[in-house]
Amino acid sequence: MKADELKSILIESGATVVGVGDISPALKGDIMHLKRAVSIGVKRNLNAVTVKQLIMLQKKAESYLRQKGYRFLSIPPDSDRRNGKFISRLYGLFCHKTAATCAGLGWIGKNGLLINREYGPRLSWATVLTDAPFEPDEPVVVSGCKDCDLCVKYCPSGAISGVEWSRSEPFPLLVDYKKCDEFKKTRRRFEKKPNCGVCINICPYGRQKL
C-alpha cells in the first residue's frame, strides 16, 4: 500500500517534508502493533505557530487514517511539551529522530539534531504511528556529516563529541547536554531557548534555505 495520497495531502497542507518509515525494530510494549511512522517536518521557527502547524498536520494524518479504518497514535512535537498533562507521557514512547531516519528524511548529526540533506537541522518534527501497511521509504543508515566538524569546533560549551551516528550504532554519546545546560545558565539571553542555536546556524546543510 503506497502512502502517496497521504503525503500529498500533508504537503499541500503545509508540510515541508513527509516520509513513511518501517519502525518495527524500534517498538516495544503497547505500541508494537503500530509498525509504520509517518514523519512530518516543517521549517523550524520554534514558536507557537510552528507547533500549531505540526499539530494541524498530525490531525490531517489522523483523519485520513481514521477514514481508512487504521489505528494511529500521534507523538506530539518536541516543542509542545505540556508537562503535567497526560499527553506529556507520550514523549518517552518514541523519538521523532528515529521516525525521520527510518523514513529516509535525514540522519542524526554530530550536533544530535536530525539533519535533512536539503534543509539541514532547520526543521521541526512530529510523528504519527500507525498500523496502516504503507510501503516504507528507504531508511537513512549512515551519517552524512563525514569530515565536517563545524558544530564541534564552534560549540561554545564544548558539548559536541564529534562522534558520528549510524543505524547500526544509534545511541553514541553525541552531545553532553549537561555541558550545554551549564553554558546556557551563564548566558541570560538563552534562558528560555532550547539551545543557543550555534550548532543549527553553523551547519552547512540547508543554509541556502535560510
C-alpha positions as CSV (number, residue, x, y, z in Angstrom):
1,M,0.0,0.0,0.0
2,K,1.5,3.3,-1.1
3,A,1.4,6.4,1.0
4,D,1.5,8.8,-1.9
5,E,-2.1,10.1,-1.3
6,L,-1.4,10.9,2.4
7,K,1.9,12.5,1.6
8,S,0.3,14.8,-1.0
9,I,-2.4,15.8,1.5
10,L,0.2,16.8,4.1
11,I,2.5,18.6,1.6
12,E,-0.5,20.5,0.2
13,S,-1.5,21.4,3.8
14,G,1.9,23.0,4.6
15,A,4.4,20.2,5.5
16,T,7.9,20.8,4.2
17,V,8.8,17.1,4.1
18,V,6.9,13.8,4.7
19,G,8.1,10.2,4.8
20,V,7.0,6.8,6.0
21,G,9.3,4.5,7.9
22,D,9.3,0.9,9.0
23,I,9.9,1.3,12.7
24,S,9.1,-2.3,13.9
25,P,12.7,-2.9,15.2
26,A,12.4,0.2,17.5
27,L,9.0,-0.7,19.0
28,K,8.2,-2.0,22.4
29,G,5.3,-2.5,24.8
30,D,1.8,-1.4,24.0
31,I,2.7,0.2,20.6
32,M,4.3,-2.8,18.9
33,H,1.4,-3.1,16.6
34,L,2.0,0.4,15.1
35,K,4.8,-0.6,12.7
36,R,4.8,2.5,10.5
37,A,5.7,6.0,11.3
38,V,4.5,9.0,9.3
39,S,7.3,11.5,9.8
40,I,6.3,15.2,9.2
41,G,8.8,18.1,9.1
42,V,8.2,21.8,8.8
43,K,10.6,24.7,8.6
44,R,11.9,25.4,12.1
45,N,10.8,28.6,13.8
46,L,10.5,27.2,17.4
47,N,7.4,29.2,18.1
48,A,3.7,28.7,18.8
49,V,2.8,29.0,15.1
50,T,5.1,26.1,14.2
51,V,3.7,23.9,17.0
52,K,0.1,24.6,15.8
53,Q,1.1,23.8,12.2
54,L,2.6,20.5,13.2
55,I,-0.5,19.6,15.3
56,M,-2.7,20.5,12.5
57,L,-0.8,18.3,10.1
58,Q,-1.0,15.4,12.6
59,K,-4.8,15.8,12.7
60,K,-4.9,15.7,8.9
61,A,-3.0,12.4,9.0
62,E,-5.3,11.1,11.8
63,S,-8.4,12.0,9.8
64,Y,-7.0,10.2,6.7
65,L,-6.1,7.1,8.7
66,R,-9.4,7.1,10.6
67,Q,-11.4,7.2,7.3
68,K,-9.3,4.2,6.0
69,G,-10.0,2.2,9.2
70,Y,-6.5,2.2,10.5
71,R,-5.3,2.8,14.1
72,F,-2.8,5.5,14.9
73,L,-1.0,7.3,17.7
74,S,0.3,10.9,17.4
75,I,3.6,11.7,19.2
76,P,3.5,15.5,20.0
77,P,6.1,17.8,18.7
78,D,9.2,18.2,21.0
79,S,8.4,21.9,21.3
80,D,4.9,21.1,22.6
81,R,5.9,19.8,26.0
82,R,2.8,20.1,28.1
83,N,4.4,19.0,31.4
84,G,2.0,17.6,33.9
85,K,-0.6,16.7,31.2
86,F,-1.5,13.2,30.1
87,I,-0.2,14.0,26.7
88,S,3.3,14.5,28.1
89,R,3.6,10.8,28.7
90,L,3.8,10.1,25.0
91,Y,7.2,11.8,24.7
92,G,9.0,8.8,26.0
93,L,7.3,6.3,23.8
94,F,9.0,7.1,20.5
95,C,11.6,9.6,19.2
96,H,10.9,11.8,16.2
97,K,14.5,11.4,15.1
98,T,14.1,7.7,14.8
99,A,11.0,8.1,12.7
100,A,12.7,10.5,10.4
101,T,15.8,8.4,9.8
102,C,13.6,5.3,9.2
103,A,11.5,7.4,6.8
104,G,14.6,8.4,4.8
105,L,14.4,12.1,5.7
106,G,17.8,12.5,7.3
107,W,20.4,11.3,9.8
108,I,21.4,12.2,13.3
109,G,24.1,14.8,13.1
110,K,27.2,15.3,15.3
111,N,25.1,18.0,17.0
112,G,22.5,15.5,18.0
113,L,19.9,17.0,15.7
114,L,18.1,15.5,12.7
115,I,19.9,16.6,9.6
116,N,17.9,16.7,6.4
117,R,20.0,16.8,3.2
118,E,18.1,19.8,1.8
119,Y,17.1,21.7,4.9
120,G,19.8,20.6,7.4
121,P,18.8,20.9,11.1
122,R,16.3,23.6,10.3
123,L,13.1,21.5,10.5
124,S,10.8,20.8,13.4
125,W,9.2,17.4,13.6
126,A,6.0,15.5,14.5
127,T,5.2,11.8,14.1
128,V,2.1,9.7,13.6
129,L,2.4,6.0,14.3
130,T,0.0,3.7,12.5
131,D,-0.8,0.1,11.7
132,A,-1.6,1.0,8.1
133,P,0.5,-1.3,5.8
134,F,2.3,1.5,4.0
135,E,5.3,0.7,1.8
136,P,8.1,2.3,3.7
137,D,10.6,4.7,2.2
138,E,14.3,3.8,2.1
139,P,15.8,4.5,5.5
140,V,19.0,6.5,6.1
141,V,21.6,4.2,7.7
142,V,24.7,6.3,8.0
143,S,25.6,9.9,8.8
144,G,26.2,12.4,6.1
145,C,28.3,14.6,8.3
146,K,31.6,12.8,7.3
147,D,34.6,15.1,7.9
148,C,32.6,18.2,8.7
149,D,33.2,19.3,12.3
150,L,32.0,22.9,12.2
151,C,29.4,22.3,15.0
152,V,32.1,20.5,17.1
153,K,34.6,23.3,16.5
154,Y,32.3,26.2,17.2
155,C,30.1,24.8,20.0
156,P,30.6,27.4,22.8
157,S,30.1,24.9,25.5
158,G,32.3,22.2,24.0
159,A,29.4,19.8,24.4
160,I,29.6,18.1,21.0
161,S,31.9,15.0,21.0
162,G,32.4,14.7,17.2
163,V,31.2,11.1,17.1
164,E,29.2,10.0,14.1
165,W,25.8,8.3,14.3
166,S,24.9,5.2,12.3
167,R,21.8,3.0,12.2
168,S,23.9,0.1,13.5
169,E,25.0,2.2,16.5
170,P,22.1,4.6,17.0
171,F,22.9,5.7,20.6
172,P,26.5,7.0,20.8
173,L,27.3,10.0,23.1
174,L,27.0,12.7,20.6
175,V,26.3,15.7,22.9
176,D,26.9,16.2,26.6
177,Y,23.7,18.0,27.4
178,K,24.8,18.8,30.9
179,K,27.6,21.0,29.5
180,C,25.1,22.6,27.1
181,D,22.7,23.4,30.0
182,E,25.5,24.7,32.2
183,F,26.6,27.1,29.4
184,K,23.0,28.4,29.0
185,K,22.9,29.2,32.7
186,T,25.9,31.6,32.1
187,R,24.1,33.4,29.3
188,R,20.9,35.1,30.3
189,R,19.7,35.6,26.8
190,F,19.5,31.8,26.3
191,E,17.4,31.1,29.3
192,K,14.1,30.5,27.5
193,K,15.6,28.8,24.4
194,P,16.1,25.0,24.0
195,N,19.7,25.7,22.9
196,C,22.0,28.6,21.9
197,G,21.5,27.9,18.2
198,V,25.1,27.8,17.1
199,C,25.0,24.2,16.1
200,I,22.0,24.9,14.0
201,N,23.2,28.0,12.3
202,I,26.7,26.7,11.6
203,C,25.6,23.5,9.8
204,P,26.3,23.8,6.1
205,Y,23.3,21.6,5.2
206,G,20.2,23.8,4.4
207,R,21.9,27.2,4.6
208,Q,20.6,28.1,1.2
209,K,17.1,27.6,2.7
210,L,17.5,30.4,5.2
